[in-house]
Amino acid sequence: MEKTIGFIGCGNMGKAMVRGFIESEFALPQGIIVSTQRETTRENIKETFGVRVTEKNEEVAKASDILFFAVKPYAYETVMKESRSALKDDALIIGLAAGITIDKMKEYLGQDRKIVKIMPNTPVAVSEGVIAVSFSDSLTAEEKSQVTELLSVMGKVSVIEEKHMDVITGIAGSSPAYVYMFIEAMADAAVKNGLPRKEAYDISAQAVLGAAKMVLETGIHPGILKDMVTSPGGTTIEAVTVLEEKGLRHAVISAVDACVDKSRKMSK
C-alpha cells in the first residue's frame, strides 16, 4: 500500500492492528508510523514490527494519509485538538475508542474532516477479528470502499449504523475476554481430571474455534447444533444440564448488558 498509515497511541489494540497490517502484507513496516509517549513502548514497537516510531503526535498526523487514534477514551479530546492543525487536508481519520462518537471527533477535529468510527477486537492480530464500521457523511463512496478494504485484511468488516456501536462493543469488542475465560475454565477442568496443561489449552481452544466455524459455515442455528451433539442419556446432556442450572445464559446476557450499558454511558 502506497499510503502512509499512522497510529497515535499504540496499546494492545493498536499493536494488534499493526501486527495485522504487517502479517497480512497489506502494509510494509516502513509505511507505518506510530507515536507513543513512553520510550520503552516505542523501543518495543520498533523492535517488534520495524515500523517508524516517534514521541510526537504531530509528526504522525503530518505524515499520515490514514490515521488511527488508538489512545484511551479520556485522552481523545486533548490529543485530537493538539494534532488537528498538522493533519493532511484529505486524511482519513479513524477512531477506535468505546464511547467516542463521530460527532465528538468532529468537535475535536473540525466538522469537515473525513471521520470513521470503528470497533475492532484483538483477534485482528491474526486476521480473524471483527471490525464494526460507521462512516461520517463527509466520506465519498470510494473512500468508504478504501477503508473497508483496508480493514478487511484483519477480519470480518460489518458496516453498521453508529447507534448500534455500543452493542457491538458488548458482543465483539469485549467478547474475546469472555471467550478466553470459557477456554481457561474448560482447560482447568481438564487439568483437574488429569490432562496436561498444554494439551488442555490447545484442545479447549480448538473446540471453541471449531464450534464457531460450524455456526458460520453451516448457517445452522446454534441451538440446533447443540441438540445435534446432545444424545439422549449421554454425557453432553449432563454437562448442558449443569450449565443451565448454574445460569450460563443469564450470566452471559447480564455481562453483555453491563458492557453495553457502560459503553452507552461513556458516549454521553
C-alpha positions as a Markdown table, in Angstrom:
| # | Residue | x | y | z |
|---|---|---|---|---|
| 1 | Met | 0.0 | 0.0 | 0.0 |
| 2 | Glu | 1.4 | 3.4 | -1.0 |
| 3 | Lys | -0.4 | 5.5 | 1.6 |
| 4 | Thr | 1.1 | 6.0 | 5.0 |
| 5 | Ile | -0.8 | 4.5 | 7.9 |
| 6 | Gly | -0.4 | 6.3 | 11.2 |
| 7 | Phe | -1.2 | 5.4 | 14.8 |
| 8 | Ile | -1.4 | 8.0 | 17.6 |
| 9 | Gly | -1.2 | 5.8 | 20.6 |
| 10 | Cys | -0.4 | 2.1 | 20.4 |
| 11 | Gly | -1.7 | 0.0 | 23.3 |
| 12 | Asn | -2.9 | -3.6 | 23.0 |
| 13 | Met | -5.4 | -2.9 | 20.3 |
| 14 | Gly | -3.1 | -0.6 | 18.3 |
| 15 | Lys | -0.4 | -3.3 | 18.4 |
| 16 | Ala | -2.9 | -5.9 | 17.3 |
| 17 | Met | -3.8 | -3.8 | 14.3 |
| 18 | Val | -0.2 | -3.0 | 13.4 |
| 19 | Arg | 0.6 | -6.7 | 13.5 |
| 20 | Gly | -2.5 | -7.5 | 11.4 |
| 21 | Phe | -1.4 | -5.0 | 8.7 |
| 22 | Ile | 2.1 | -6.3 | 8.5 |
| 23 | Glu | 1.5 | -10.0 | 8.8 |
| 24 | Ser | -1.2 | -9.8 | 6.1 |
| 25 | Glu | 1.4 | -8.0 | 4.0 |
| 26 | Phe | -1.2 | -5.2 | 3.3 |
| 27 | Ala | 1.4 | -2.7 | 4.5 |
| 28 | Leu | 5.2 | -2.7 | 4.8 |
| 29 | Pro | 6.7 | -1.7 | 8.1 |
| 30 | Gln | 8.2 | 1.5 | 6.6 |
| 31 | Gly | 4.7 | 2.5 | 5.5 |
| 32 | Ile | 3.5 | 2.7 | 9.2 |
| 33 | Ile | 4.4 | 5.4 | 11.7 |
| 34 | Val | 3.5 | 5.2 | 15.4 |
| 35 | Ser | 3.6 | 7.7 | 18.2 |
| 36 | Thr | 3.7 | 6.8 | 21.9 |
| 37 | Gln | 4.8 | 8.8 | 24.9 |
| 38 | Arg | 6.8 | 6.0 | 26.7 |
| 39 | Glu | 10.3 | 5.4 | 25.4 |
| 40 | Thr | 10.2 | 1.7 | 26.4 |
| 41 | Thr | 7.0 | 1.3 | 24.4 |
| 42 | Arg | 8.5 | 3.0 | 21.3 |
| 43 | Glu | 11.6 | 0.7 | 21.5 |
| 44 | Asn | 9.4 | -2.4 | 21.9 |
| 45 | Ile | 7.2 | -1.5 | 18.9 |
| 46 | Lys | 10.2 | -0.6 | 16.7 |
| 47 | Glu | 12.0 | -3.9 | 17.6 |
| 48 | Thr | 8.8 | -6.0 | 17.2 |
| 49 | Phe | 7.4 | -4.6 | 14.0 |
| 50 | Gly | 10.2 | -2.5 | 12.4 |
| 51 | Val | 7.9 | 0.5 | 11.9 |
| 52 | Arg | 8.8 | 4.1 | 12.3 |
| 53 | Val | 8.3 | 5.5 | 15.8 |
| 54 | Thr | 8.2 | 8.9 | 17.5 |
| 55 | Glu | 7.1 | 10.6 | 20.6 |
| 56 | Lys | 5.5 | 13.5 | 18.7 |
| 57 | Asn | 1.8 | 13.1 | 17.8 |
| 58 | Glu | 2.0 | 16.0 | 15.4 |
| 59 | Glu | 4.7 | 14.2 | 13.4 |
| 60 | Val | 2.4 | 11.2 | 12.9 |
| 61 | Ala | -0.5 | 13.5 | 12.0 |
| 62 | Lys | 1.6 | 15.3 | 9.4 |
| 63 | Ala | 2.8 | 12.1 | 7.7 |
| 64 | Ser | -0.4 | 10.0 | 7.7 |
| 65 | Asp | -2.9 | 9.5 | 4.9 |
| 66 | Ile | -4.9 | 7.2 | 7.1 |
| 67 | Leu | -4.6 | 8.0 | 10.8 |
| 68 | Phe | -5.8 | 5.8 | 13.6 |
| 69 | Phe | -6.4 | 7.4 | 17.0 |
| 70 | Ala | -5.6 | 4.5 | 19.4 |
| 71 | Val | -5.4 | 6.4 | 22.7 |
| 72 | Lys | -7.7 | 5.8 | 25.7 |
| 73 | Pro | -11.1 | 7.5 | 25.5 |
| 74 | Tyr | -10.2 | 10.1 | 28.2 |
| 75 | Ala | -7.3 | 11.3 | 26.1 |
| 76 | Tyr | -9.2 | 11.8 | 22.8 |
| 77 | Glu | -10.1 | 15.5 | 23.2 |
| 78 | Thr | -6.7 | 16.6 | 24.2 |
| 79 | Val | -4.8 | 14.5 | 21.6 |
| 80 | Met | -7.1 | 15.4 | 18.7 |
| 81 | Lys | -7.1 | 19.1 | 19.4 |
| 82 | Glu | -3.3 | 19.1 | 19.7 |
| 83 | Ser | -3.0 | 17.2 | 16.4 |
| 84 | Arg | -5.6 | 18.8 | 14.2 |
| 85 | Ser | -3.5 | 21.6 | 12.8 |
| 86 | Ala | -0.9 | 19.1 | 11.5 |
| 87 | Leu | -3.4 | 16.8 | 9.7 |
| 88 | Lys | -3.4 | 16.5 | 5.9 |
| 89 | Asp | -6.5 | 18.1 | 4.3 |
| 90 | Asp | -7.7 | 14.8 | 2.9 |
| 91 | Ala | -6.6 | 12.5 | 5.7 |
| 92 | Leu | -8.9 | 9.7 | 6.7 |
| 93 | Ile | -9.4 | 9.8 | 10.5 |
| 94 | Ile | -10.3 | 6.5 | 12.2 |
| 95 | Gly | -11.2 | 6.5 | 15.9 |
| 96 | Leu | -11.5 | 3.2 | 17.7 |
| 97 | Ala | -12.3 | 4.0 | 21.4 |
| 98 | Ala | -15.5 | 3.0 | 23.1 |
| 99 | Gly | -17.7 | 6.0 | 23.9 |
| 100 | Ile | -16.1 | 8.4 | 21.4 |
| 101 | Thr | -18.7 | 9.2 | 18.8 |
| 102 | Ile | -18.3 | 10.7 | 15.3 |
| 103 | Asp | -19.9 | 13.9 | 16.5 |
| 104 | Lys | -17.3 | 14.1 | 19.3 |
| 105 | Met | -14.5 | 13.6 | 16.9 |
| 106 | Lys | -15.9 | 16.3 | 14.6 |
| 107 | Glu | -16.0 | 18.6 | 17.6 |
| 108 | Tyr | -12.4 | 17.9 | 18.4 |
| 109 | Leu | -11.0 | 17.9 | 14.8 |
| 110 | Gly | -13.4 | 20.1 | 12.7 |
| 111 | Gln | -16.7 | 19.4 | 11.1 |
| 112 | Asp | -15.3 | 18.9 | 7.6 |
| 113 | Arg | -13.0 | 16.1 | 8.5 |
| 114 | Lys | -13.3 | 12.6 | 7.0 |
| 115 | Ile | -14.0 | 10.6 | 10.1 |
| 116 | Val | -14.6 | 6.9 | 10.6 |
| 117 | Lys | -15.7 | 5.2 | 13.8 |
| 118 | Ile | -14.7 | 1.6 | 14.3 |
| 119 | Met | -14.9 | -1.1 | 17.0 |
| 120 | Pro | -12.3 | -3.8 | 16.4 |
| 121 | Asn | -11.4 | -6.7 | 18.7 |
| 122 | Thr | -7.9 | -8.1 | 19.4 |
| 123 | Pro | -8.1 | -11.1 | 17.0 |
| 124 | Val | -7.4 | -8.6 | 14.3 |
| 125 | Ala | -3.8 | -9.5 | 15.1 |
| 126 | Val | -4.3 | -12.9 | 13.5 |
| 127 | Ser | -6.7 | -11.7 | 10.7 |
| 128 | Glu | -9.7 | -13.2 | 12.5 |
| 129 | Gly | -11.1 | -10.0 | 14.0 |
| 130 | Val | -14.5 | -8.4 | 14.0 |
| 131 | Ile | -14.4 | -4.8 | 12.9 |
| 132 | Ala | -17.6 | -2.8 | 13.0 |
| 133 | Val | -17.5 | 0.4 | 11.0 |
| 134 | Ser | -19.6 | 3.6 | 10.8 |
| 135 | Phe | -18.8 | 6.5 | 8.4 |
| 136 | Ser | -19.3 | 10.2 | 8.7 |
| 137 | Asp | -21.2 | 11.9 | 5.8 |
| 138 | Ser | -18.1 | 13.5 | 4.5 |
| 139 | Leu | -16.6 | 10.4 | 3.0 |
| 140 | Thr | -17.1 | 9.5 | -0.6 |
| 141 | Ala | -18.2 | 6.1 | -1.8 |
| 142 | Glu | -14.7 | 5.4 | -3.0 |
| 143 | Glu | -13.2 | 6.4 | 0.4 |
| 144 | Lys | -15.7 | 4.2 | 2.2 |
| 145 | Ser | -14.6 | 1.3 | 0.0 |
| 146 | Gln | -11.0 | 2.1 | 0.6 |
| 147 | Val | -11.5 | 1.9 | 4.4 |
| 148 | Thr | -13.4 | -1.3 | 4.1 |
| 149 | Glu | -10.7 | -2.9 | 2.0 |
| 150 | Leu | -8.0 | -1.7 | 4.5 |
| 151 | Leu | -9.8 | -3.2 | 7.5 |
| 152 | Ser | -10.9 | -6.4 | 5.8 |
| 153 | Val | -7.3 | -7.8 | 5.8 |
| 154 | Met | -7.7 | -8.2 | 9.6 |
| 155 | Gly | -11.1 | -10.0 | 9.7 |
| 156 | Lys | -14.8 | -9.5 | 9.0 |
| 157 | Val | -15.9 | -6.0 | 8.4 |
| 158 | Ser | -19.5 | -5.0 | 9.2 |
| 159 | Val | -20.8 | -1.6 | 8.2 |
| 160 | Ile | -23.4 | -0.5 | 10.8 |
| 161 | Glu | -25.3 | 2.5 | 11.9 |
| 162 | Glu | -23.4 | 4.3 | 14.7 |
| 163 | Lys | -26.3 | 3.9 | 17.1 |
| 164 | His | -25.5 | 0.1 | 17.2 |
| 165 | Met | -21.8 | 0.6 | 18.1 |
| 166 | Asp | -22.4 | 0.2 | 21.8 |
| 167 | Val | -24.0 | -3.2 | 21.2 |
| 168 | Ile | -21.0 | -4.3 | 19.0 |
| 169 | Thr | -18.7 | -3.4 | 21.9 |
| 170 | Gly | -20.6 | -5.9 | 24.1 |
| 171 | Ile | -20.7 | -8.8 | 21.6 |
| 172 | Ala | -17.4 | -8.3 | 19.7 |
| 173 | Gly | -15.1 | -5.6 | 21.1 |
| 174 | Ser | -15.1 | -7.0 | 24.6 |
| 175 | Ser | -16.2 | -10.6 | 24.0 |
| 176 | Pro | -12.7 | -12.1 | 23.4 |
| 177 | Ala | -12.3 | -11.7 | 27.2 |
| 178 | Tyr | -15.4 | -13.8 | 27.9 |
| 179 | Val | -14.3 | -16.5 | 25.5 |
| 180 | Tyr | -10.8 | -16.6 | 27.0 |
| 181 | Met | -12.4 | -17.1 | 30.4 |
| 182 | Phe | -14.5 | -20.0 | 29.0 |
| 183 | Ile | -11.4 | -21.6 | 27.4 |
| 184 | Glu | -9.5 | -21.2 | 30.6 |
| 185 | Ala | -12.3 | -22.7 | 32.7 |
| 186 | Met | -12.5 | -25.8 | 30.4 |
| 187 | Ala | -8.8 | -26.2 | 30.5 |
| 188 | Asp | -8.8 | -26.0 | 34.3 |
| 189 | Ala | -11.4 | -28.7 | 34.4 |
| 190 | Ala | -9.3 | -30.9 | 32.1 |
| 191 | Val | -6.2 | -30.4 | 34.2 |
| 192 | Lys | -8.3 | -31.2 | 37.3 |
| 193 | Asn | -9.1 | -34.5 | 35.6 |
| 194 | Gly | -5.5 | -35.3 | 34.7 |
| 195 | Leu | -4.8 | -33.8 | 31.3 |
| 196 | Pro | -1.5 | -31.9 | 30.9 |
| 197 | Arg | -1.9 | -28.1 | 30.8 |
| 198 | Lys | -0.7 | -27.5 | 27.3 |
| 199 | Glu | -3.0 | -30.1 | 25.8 |
| 200 | Ala | -5.8 | -28.8 | 27.9 |
| 201 | Tyr | -5.4 | -25.3 | 26.4 |
| 202 | Asp | -4.8 | -26.4 | 22.9 |
| 203 | Ile | -7.8 | -28.8 | 22.8 |
| 204 | Ser | -10.2 | -26.4 | 24.5 |
| 205 | Ala | -9.2 | -23.5 | 22.2 |
| 206 | Gln | -9.6 | -25.7 | 19.1 |
| 207 | Ala | -13.0 | -26.9 | 20.3 |
| 208 | Val | -14.2 | -23.3 | 20.6 |
| 209 | Leu | -12.8 | -22.4 | 17.1 |
| 210 | Gly | -14.4 | -25.5 | 15.5 |
| 211 | Ala | -17.8 | -24.8 | 17.1 |
| 212 | Ala | -17.7 | -21.1 | 15.9 |
| 213 | Lys | -16.8 | -22.3 | 12.3 |
| 214 | Met | -19.7 | -24.7 | 12.4 |
| 215 | Val | -22.1 | -21.8 | 13.1 |
| 216 | Leu | -20.5 | -19.5 | 10.5 |
| 217 | Glu | -20.1 | -22.1 | 7.7 |
| 218 | Thr | -23.3 | -24.2 | 8.0 |
| 219 | Gly | -25.7 | -21.4 | 8.8 |
| 220 | Ile | -27.5 | -23.7 | 11.2 |
| 221 | His | -29.0 | -22.2 | 14.4 |
| 222 | Pro | -26.7 | -22.7 | 17.4 |
| 223 | Gly | -29.5 | -24.3 | 19.3 |
| 224 | Ile | -29.9 | -27.0 | 16.6 |
| 225 | Leu | -26.1 | -27.6 | 16.5 |
| 226 | Lys | -26.2 | -28.0 | 20.3 |
| 227 | Asp | -29.0 | -30.6 | 20.0 |
| 228 | Met | -27.0 | -32.4 | 17.4 |
| 229 | Val | -24.2 | -33.0 | 19.9 |
| 230 | Thr | -26.6 | -33.9 | 22.8 |
| 231 | Ser | -27.5 | -37.5 | 22.6 |
| 232 | Pro | -30.4 | -38.9 | 24.8 |
| 233 | Gly | -28.9 | -40.1 | 28.1 |
| 234 | Gly | -25.4 | -39.2 | 27.0 |
| 235 | Thr | -22.5 | -37.3 | 28.5 |
| 236 | Thr | -23.2 | -33.9 | 26.8 |
| 237 | Ile | -26.7 | -33.5 | 28.2 |
| 238 | Glu | -25.2 | -34.0 | 31.7 |
| 239 | Ala | -22.9 | -31.0 | 31.1 |
| 240 | Val | -25.6 | -28.9 | 29.4 |
| 241 | Thr | -27.9 | -29.5 | 32.4 |
| 242 | Val | -25.3 | -28.2 | 34.8 |
| 243 | Leu | -24.7 | -25.1 | 32.7 |
| 244 | Glu | -28.4 | -24.4 | 32.6 |
| 245 | Glu | -28.7 | -25.0 | 36.4 |
| 246 | Lys | -25.7 | -22.7 | 37.1 |
| 247 | Gly | -27.2 | -19.9 | 34.9 |
| 248 | Leu | -24.7 | -19.7 | 32.0 |
| 249 | Arg | -27.2 | -18.0 | 29.6 |
| 250 | His | -28.2 | -15.4 | 32.3 |
| 251 | Ala | -24.6 | -14.7 | 33.2 |
| 252 | Val | -23.6 | -14.1 | 29.6 |
| 253 | Ile | -26.6 | -11.9 | 28.8 |
| 254 | Ser | -26.1 | -9.9 | 32.0 |
| 255 | Ala | -22.4 | -9.5 | 31.2 |
| 256 | Val | -23.1 | -8.2 | 27.7 |
| 257 | Asp | -25.8 | -5.9 | 29.1 |
| 258 | Ala | -23.3 | -4.4 | 31.6 |
| 259 | Cys | -20.7 | -3.9 | 28.9 |
| 260 | Val | -23.3 | -2.2 | 26.5 |
| 261 | Asp | -24.6 | 0.0 | 29.3 |
| 262 | Lys | -21.1 | 1.1 | 30.2 |
| 263 | Ser | -20.3 | 2.0 | 26.6 |
| 264 | Arg | -23.5 | 4.0 | 26.3 |
| 265 | Lys | -22.7 | 6.0 | 29.5 |
| 266 | Met | -19.2 | 6.7 | 28.0 |
| 267 | Ser | -20.8 | 8.0 | 24.8 |
| 268 | Lys | -22.9 | 10.7 | 26.6 |
